[in-house]
């Protein structure tokens, strides 16, 4: 992935359960929250997942 203007772009994510490889973009929203979007083809038809840090 390449970091540009606060966003990581150009990544790939392999899902072994369906055998597909998805394009991936990610963005750190704040120090404790990461959003990443995986998609096939165009980003509009993808899915965003949100992760929060906890202690």
DARAUR-V690086 format. One record per helix or strand of 3 or more residues. SS is the DSSP state (helix for helix, strand for strand). FROM is the first residue (numbers start at 1). TO is the last residue. If there is no record, write none. Layout:
# DARAUR-V690086
ss/from/to
SS/FROM/TO
SS/FROM/TO
This chain:
# DARAUR-V690086
ss/from/to
strand/2/4
strand/7/15
strand/20/30
strand/33/39
helix/43/45
strand/47/52
